[in-house]
Amino acid sequence: MNADAKALAASFDLEKLTPDFYDNPYPTYRALRENEPVKRLPNGTVFLTRYDDLVTTYKNTKSFSSDKKREFAPKYGDTPLYEHHTTSLVFNDPPAHTRVRRLIMGALSPRAIAGMEGDLVKLVDGLLDAIAAKGACELIEDFAASIPIEVIGNLLDVPHGERGPLRDWSLAILGALEPVVSPDVAARGNRAVTDFLAYLETLVARRRAKPGNPDRDVLTRLIQGEENGERLTEKELLHNCIFLLNAGHETTTNLIGNGLVALDRNPDQKQRLIDNPDMIKTAVEEMLRYESSNQLGNRMTTEKVELGGVMLEAGTSVTLCIGAANRDPAQFPDPERFDIARTPNRHLAFATGAHQCAGMALARLEGAIAISRFLARFPDYTVSGQPVRGGRVRFRGFLSVPCALG
């Protein structure tokens, strides 16, 4: 086994992944963590799998930059995808990152999120009513994917009749963040950015003419800026609206889908949560750790720096493997076990440091309400066929999960 693990780590190439890896990447991540935790890939980039190395990288924003202009220029060229991904909050360093994050966080305050709970319960219960009427469901299409689109649509106050294209735009733009991007995927992503920007220009013009309540309407708050006069440029405003949808859409869909499948595959833990519904908060944290919605992050070294005993030159592209770090036994006892009571649980599903996910409180609320209410309504649900994975390494989730309600 040790020889096999060494061979698995030695042959790992992020640009040449196998179907087995997409199905279950964790044996590979374990082999890398144990044998080559700071792995130099054939393309010259470095792949990190240890928890402590990820935390060090996240917290050292001086040596490890989030700015993607240098990395994305050869990948995307002069395209809408390049403009979008180099303007978004997540792919920028301070001070630009700090300024945009402050505006977004102001709109996602604890009070604002607490005010969303009633609408979220109503939304989830409506979806559950529709599923009950059908007598069966497809977990992603009928449930998991429907929730974050509506939540973010409400946040930006997108009229209900105009929300149809949002999911496809988001999937196309995020699909172009995979390590290898085909011309078709790039074309779809560029078209989605162009169409999304055109739509947002009209939405922003309408909102400028008729502002909403800035305590509830994130778009109005971003347009109006801070009381001290701090404003986003028009380009920053439009691209960070796209970012808000993308950041909260696929990842939250994956959290709900991955969580319900994990419960089905671990019936003892499912029964434990049915018997103890007040454990939903620790259960959601374990779902985030065990099957992280977002599995990869990226940084670039700005100077020569040592990490995990390996010297990295300035300008080295570094991939942070969240999926591997969240199963590091140095941080999590018995990490391959799904345990809804696990505590402490300092997982990195939302990253850490300056770039910790701005919407994590909202994602936790969506996950807790969706999963707890689904389980209360359909305690005997089972996955009734072979789930189909999304075929992505960065965003880990399902495209479809057939479900019987019991």
C-alpha positions in Angstrom: 0.0 0.0 0.0 2.8 2.4 0.9 4.5 1.8 -2.4 1.2 2.3 -4.2 0.6 5.5 -2.4 4.1 6.8 -3.3 3.5 5.9 -6.9 0.1 7.6 -6.8 1.7 10.8 -5.4 4.6 10.7 -7.8 2.4 10.4 -10.9 -0.2 13.1 -9.9 -0.8 15.8 -12.5 -3.6 18.3 -12.0 -3.9 18.7 -15.8 -4.3 14.9 -16.4 -6.9 13.6 -14.0 -8.6 10.2 -14.3 -12.4 9.4 -14.0 -11.5 7.5 -10.7 -10.1 10.7 -9.3 -13.2 12.7 -10.1 -15.3 10.0 -8.4 -13.1 10.0 -5.3 -10.1 12.2 -5.0 -9.4 11.5 -1.4 -7.0 8.5 -1.7 -4.9 10.6 -4.0 -5.0 13.6 -1.6 -4.0 11.3 1.2 -1.1 9.8 -0.8 0.1 13.4 -1.6 -0.2 14.6 2.0 1.8 11.6 3.3 4.5 11.5 0.5 4.7 14.8 -1.3 2.8 17.4 0.6 4.4 20.3 -1.3 4.2 18.7 -4.7 5.8 20.3 -7.7 3.6 19.5 -10.8 4.9 19.0 -14.3 3.8 22.5 -15.3 6.0 24.1 -12.6 3.1 24.9 -10.2 3.0 23.6 -6.6 0.1 21.7 -5.0 -0.4 21.8 -1.2 -2.3 19.2 0.8 -1.4 19.7 4.5 -3.7 21.7 6.7 -0.9 23.8 8.4 0.6 24.7 5.0 -2.7 26.0 3.8 -3.3 28.1 6.9 0.2 29.6 6.6 -0.4 30.4 2.9 -3.9 32.0 3.5 -2.6 34.2 6.4 0.6 35.4 4.7 -1.0 37.8 2.1 2.4 39.6 1.7 4.2 36.5 0.3 1.2 34.8 -1.3 -0.8 37.0 -3.6 -4.4 36.5 -4.7 -4.0 38.8 -7.7 -4.6 36.7 -10.8 -3.6 39.1 -13.6 -0.3 37.3 -14.3 -1.7 33.8 -14.0 -4.9 34.4 -16.0 -3.5 36.5 -18.9 -2.1 33.4 -20.7 -5.1 31.3 -19.7 -7.8 33.6 -20.9 -6.1 36.3 -23.1 -7.9 39.6 -23.6 -11.4 38.3 -23.0 -14.5 39.0 -20.8 -13.5 36.1 -18.5 -10.1 37.7 -17.9 -11.7 41.0 -17.1 -14.2 39.4 -14.8 -11.9 37.1 -12.9 -9.3 39.9 -12.4 -11.9 42.4 -11.1 -13.7 40.1 -8.7 -13.2 40.5 -4.9 -11.8 37.0 -4.5 -8.9 37.5 -7.0 -7.5 40.7 -5.6 -5.1 41.8 -2.9 -5.5 44.7 -0.5 -6.3 47.6 -0.7 -8.7 46.8 -3.6 -9.8 43.6 -1.9 -10.3 45.4 1.4 -12.4 48.2 -0.1 -14.8 45.9 -2.0 -15.1 43.4 0.8 -16.0 46.1 3.3 -18.9 47.2 1.1 -20.2 43.7 0.6 -19.8 42.7 4.2 -21.8 45.8 5.2 -24.7 44.3 3.2 -24.3 40.9 4.7 -24.3 41.9 8.3 -25.5 39.4 11.0 -28.7 41.5 11.3 -29.3 41.4 7.6 -28.8 37.7 7.4 -31.1 37.1 10.4 -33.8 39.0 8.6 -33.6 36.5 5.7 -34.5 33.5 7.8 -38.3 33.8 7.4 -38.2 34.1 3.6 -35.7 31.2 3.4 -38.0 28.9 5.4 -40.9 29.9 3.2 -38.8 29.1 0.0 -37.6 25.8 1.3 -41.1 24.7 2.5 -42.5 25.6 -0.9 -40.0 23.4 -2.7 -40.7 20.6 -0.3 -44.5 20.9 -1.0 -43.8 20.6 -4.7 -41.6 17.5 -4.1 -44.2 15.9 -1.9 -46.8 16.5 -4.6 -44.6 14.7 -7.2 -43.9 11.8 -4.9 -40.2 11.6 -5.8 -37.4 14.1 -6.5 -34.1 14.9 -8.2 -32.2 16.3 -5.3 -30.2 18.9 -7.2 -32.7 20.2 -9.8 -35.7 20.1 -7.6 -34.1 21.3 -4.4 -30.4 22.1 -3.8 -29.9 24.3 -6.9 -33.2 26.1 -6.5 -32.3 27.6 -3.1 -29.2 29.8 -3.6 -30.4 31.2 -6.9 -33.5 32.5 -5.2 -31.6 33.8 -2.1 -29.0 35.7 -4.2 -31.8 36.9 -6.6 -33.5 38.3 -3.5 -30.3 39.9 -2.2 -29.8 41.7 -5.5 -33.6 42.1 -5.9 -33.6 40.6 -9.3 -37.2 40.4 -10.5 -38.5 36.8 -10.4 -39.3 36.7 -14.0 -35.7 37.6 -14.9 -33.9 34.9 -12.9 -34.1 32.1 -15.5 -30.6 32.5 -17.0 -28.7 33.1 -13.7 -27.8 29.5 -13.0 -26.5 28.7 -16.5 -24.5 31.9 -16.5 -22.9 31.0 -13.2 -22.1 27.4 -14.2 -20.5 28.6 -17.4 -18.3 31.3 -15.8 -17.2 29.0 -12.9 -16.5 26.1 -15.3 -13.8 28.2 -16.9 -11.9 28.2 -13.6 -11.0 24.5 -13.9 -7.3 23.7 -14.3 -7.8 22.7 -18.0 -10.2 24.7 -20.1 -11.3 23.5 -23.5 -12.1 26.1 -26.2 -15.8 25.2 -25.9 -15.8 25.8 -22.1 -13.9 29.1 -22.6 -16.4 30.3 -25.3 -19.4 29.4 -23.1 -17.8 31.3 -20.2 -17.0 34.4 -22.2 -20.5 34.4 -23.7 -22.0 34.1 -20.1 -19.9 37.1 -18.8 -20.9 39.2 -21.8 -24.7 38.4 -21.4 -24.6 38.8 -17.6 -22.9 42.2 -17.9 -25.5 43.4 -20.4 -28.3 42.3 -18.1 -26.7 43.9 -15.0 -26.3 47.2 -16.8 -30.0 47.4 -17.3 -30.7 46.2 -13.7 -28.3 48.8 -12.2 -29.7 51.6 -14.4 -33.2 50.7 -13.0 -31.9 50.6 -9.4 -30.2 53.9 -9.7 -33.4 55.5 -10.9 -35.4 53.7 -8.2 -33.2 52.6 -5.2 -34.3 49.9 -2.9 -33.8 49.5 0.9 -30.0 49.4 1.4 -30.4 47.3 4.6 -32.0 44.5 2.5 -31.0 45.2 -1.1 -27.3 44.5 -1.6 -27.3 46.1 -5.1 -28.6 49.4 -3.8 -26.0 49.3 -1.0 -23.2 48.6 -3.5 -24.4 51.5 -5.8 -24.7 53.9 -2.9 -21.4 53.0 -1.3 -20.3 54.0 2.2 -21.2 57.2 4.0 -17.6 58.3 3.8 -18.1 58.6 0.0 -16.4 55.2 -0.9 -17.8 53.9 -4.1 -17.2 51.1 -6.5 -16.4 52.0 -10.1 -19.0 50.8 -12.6 -16.8 47.9 -13.7 -16.1 46.8 -10.1 -19.9 47.1 -9.3 -21.0 44.9 -12.3 -18.3 42.3 -11.9 -18.8 41.9 -8.1 -22.5 41.4 -8.7 -21.5 38.5 -10.9 -19.1 37.3 -8.2 -21.8 37.4 -5.5 -24.0 35.1 -7.6 -21.2 32.8 -8.5 -19.7 32.6 -5.0 -23.0 31.7 -3.4 -24.6 29.6 -6.1 -22.7 26.5 -7.0 -20.9 26.2 -3.6 -24.2 26.3 -1.6 -25.9 23.9 -4.1 -23.0 21.5 -3.5 -23.2 21.9 0.3 -26.9 20.9 0.3 -26.5 18.1 -2.2 -23.3 16.7 -0.7 -24.8 16.9 2.8 -27.9 15.0 1.9 -26.0 12.3 0.1 -23.5 12.0 3.0 -26.4 11.4 5.4 -27.8 8.8 3.1 -24.5 7.0 2.9 -24.0 7.2 6.7 -27.4 6.0 8.1 -26.2 6.0 11.7 -25.4 9.7 11.4 -28.7 10.4 9.5 -30.7 8.7 12.3 -28.6 10.6 14.9 -29.6 13.9 13.3 -33.3 12.9 13.0 -33.2 12.0 16.7 -31.3 15.2 17.6 -32.4 18.0 15.2 -30.6 20.6 17.3 -27.3 19.1 16.1 -27.8 20.6 12.6 -25.2 23.3 13.1 -22.4 20.9 13.9 -23.7 18.6 11.1 -23.4 21.4 8.5 -19.8 22.1 9.6 -19.0 18.4 9.2 -20.6 18.3 5.7 -18.4 21.3 4.8 -15.3 19.6 6.1 -16.0 16.1 4.8 -17.0 17.0 1.2 -15.9 20.6 0.7 -18.0 22.4 -2.0 -14.9 24.3 -3.1 -11.9 22.0 -3.2 -9.1 24.3 -4.5 -7.7 27.8 -4.0 -4.8 29.5 -5.7 -2.0 31.9 -4.8 1.2 33.2 -6.4 4.4 33.9 -4.5 5.6 37.5 -4.6 9.0 36.7 -3.1 11.2 33.7 -2.4 9.6 31.8 0.5 10.0 28.5 2.3 6.9 26.4 2.8 6.8 22.9 4.4 10.6 22.7 4.1 10.5 23.5 0.3 11.9 26.7 -1.1 9.6 28.4 -3.6 10.9 31.1 -6.0 9.0 34.4 -6.5 6.3 34.0 -9.2 5.5 30.4 -8.3 1.8 29.5 -8.8 0.5 27.6 -5.7 -2.7 25.5 -5.6 -4.2 25.0 -2.1 -6.1 21.7 -1.8 -8.9 22.4 0.7 -10.3 18.9 0.1 -7.0 17.4 1.3 -6.4 19.8 4.2 -9.9 19.1 5.6 -9.0 15.4 5.9 -5.6 16.0 7.5 -5.2 13.7 10.5 -2.8 16.2 12.1 -5.9 18.5 12.5 -8.9 16.1 12.4 -8.9 12.8 14.4 -10.2 9.9 12.3 -10.7 12.3 9.3 -12.3 9.8 6.9 -15.2 9.3 9.3 -18.3 11.4 8.9 -19.3 12.6 12.4 -22.1 15.2 12.7 -21.0 15.9 16.3 -17.3 16.6 15.4 -15.9 19.4 17.6 -13.7 21.3 17.3 -14.1 21.5 13.5 -11.8 24.2 12.2 -12.2 23.2 8.5 -11.1 25.4 5.6 -14.2 25.1 3.4 -14.5 28.9 3.7 -10.7 29.5 3.6 -9.2 31.6 6.5 -7.5 34.9 6.9 -8.2 38.1 4.9 -10.0 36.1 2.2 -12.3 34.1 4.4 -15.6 33.8 2.6 -17.7 36.9 3.0 -21.0 35.0 2.6 -20.2 32.1 5.0 -22.9 33.0 7.6 -25.5 33.0 4.8 -24.2 29.7 3.4 -24.4 28.1 6.8 -28.0 29.4 7.3 -29.1 28.1 3.9 -27.5 24.7 4.5 -29.0 24.4 8.0 -32.5 25.3 7.0 -32.5 23.3 3.7 -31.1 20.1 5.2 -33.0 20.1 8.5 -36.3 20.8 6.9 -35.8 18.2 4.1 -34.9 15.6 6.8 -37.9 16.5 9.0 -40.3 16.3 6.0 -38.8 13.1 4.4 -36.9 11.2 7.1 -37.0 8.0 5.1 -35.5 9.4 1.9 -32.9 7.4 0.0 -30.7 7.9 -2.9 -32.5 5.7 -5.4 -30.0 5.5 -8.3 -26.5 6.3 -9.2 -25.7 10.0 -8.5 -23.9 11.8 -11.3 -20.9 13.9 -10.2 -20.3 17.3 -11.7 -17.0 16.4 -13.4 -15.1 19.2 -11.8 -12.1 19.2 -9.5 -12.4 22.7 -8.1 -16.1 22.6 -7.3 -17.1 19.2 -5.9 -20.8 18.4 -6.2 -23.4 16.4 -8.1 -25.2 17.2 -11.3 -28.0 14.9 -10.4 -29.1 12.7 -7.5 -32.3 10.6 -8.0 -34.1 10.3 -4.7 -37.0 8.2 -3.3 -38.9 9.8 -0.5 -39.6 6.6 1.4 
